[in-house]
């Protein structure tokens, strides 16, 4: 590279760096960040976690996104293990706070996060396994699904 005239590429990157610094310099304080969409909640929680880690204390509280903002699916809920008993579902983490009782056979509009949570549940089935060295131990052989979540497609 010659030392005389800067190339077009370095001029473009310096202009881009100036614009990025200008935008980053105008960041709002974390307390006044808007939280009206699922994405804004996720971004706020990521930044709050970074700031809390940097400060070494929990100054910024993690905000849970209300279930109304999550994408939903219409499903029919059924229980395979106890077909007539309702199920109390309580999930409270950094993504959602969901506290509801589901009655088998009814149709619900559930957040996809809760549908995924319920579909992961199952009763582990333990079984004796003979090892190659002659010893025996118990291991999970499979999981029997406890719930049936049938998606309802509107036509």
PELIN-V915905 format. One record per pair of residues at least 4 apart in sequence whose ideal C-beta (glycine too) atoms are under 6 Angstrom apart, sorted by the first residue. I is the first residue (numbers start at 0). J is the second residue. D is the distance in whole Angstrom. If there is no record, write none. Layout:
i=I j=J d=D
i=I j=J d=D
This chain:
i=5 j=9 d=5
i=5 j=10 d=6
i=20 j=24 d=6
i=27 j=31 d=5
i=27 j=32 d=6
i=29 j=59 d=5
i=32 j=43 d=5
i=33 j=39 d=6
i=34 j=39 d=5
i=34 j=40 d=5
i=34 j=43 d=6
i=34 j=62 d=6
i=35 j=39 d=6
i=37 j=64 d=6
i=37 j=68 d=5
i=40 j=62 d=6
i=40 j=64 d=4
i=43 j=47 d=6
i=43 j=62 d=6
i=44 j=61 d=5
i=44 j=93 d=6
i=47 j=59 d=4
i=47 j=61 d=6
i=50 j=59 d=6
i=51 j=57 d=5
i=51 j=59 d=6
i=54 j=58 d=6
i=61 j=93 d=5
i=63 j=96 d=4
i=64 j=68 d=5
i=64 j=95 d=6
i=66 j=95 d=6
i=66 j=97 d=5
i=66 j=110 d=5
i=69 j=110 d=4
i=69 j=112 d=6
i=70 j=111 d=5
i=71 j=108 d=5
i=71 j=110 d=6
i=72 j=111 d=6
i=72 j=114 d=6
i=72 j=150 d=6
i=73 j=108 d=5
i=73 j=151 d=4
i=74 j=107 d=6
i=74 j=109 d=6
i=74 j=148 d=5
i=74 j=150 d=6
i=75 j=106 d=5
i=75 j=149 d=5
i=76 j=101 d=5
i=76 j=107 d=6
i=77 j=103 d=5
i=77 j=147 d=4
i=78 j=82 d=5
i=78 j=103 d=5
i=78 j=146 d=6
i=79 j=145 d=6
i=79 j=147 d=6
i=80 j=145 d=5
i=82 j=103 d=6
i=85 j=100 d=5
i=85 j=102 d=5
i=86 j=101 d=5
i=87 j=100 d=5
i=88 j=99 d=6
i=88 j=101 d=6
i=89 j=98 d=5
i=90 j=97 d=5
i=90 j=116 d=6
i=91 j=96 d=5
i=95 j=112 d=5
i=97 j=113 d=5
i=109 j=113 d=5
i=109 j=114 d=5
i=114 j=148 d=6
i=117 j=146 d=5
i=118 j=148 d=6
i=120 j=145 d=5
i=121 j=142 d=4
i=121 j=143 d=6
i=121 j=144 d=5
i=121 j=145 d=6
i=122 j=143 d=5
i=122 j=145 d=6
i=123 j=139 d=5
i=123 j=142 d=5
i=124 j=140 d=5
i=124 j=141 d=5
i=124 j=143 d=6
i=125 j=137 d=5
i=126 j=140 d=4
i=127 j=135 d=5
i=127 j=137 d=6
i=128 j=136 d=6
i=128 j=138 d=5
i=129 j=135 d=6
i=130 j=134 d=5
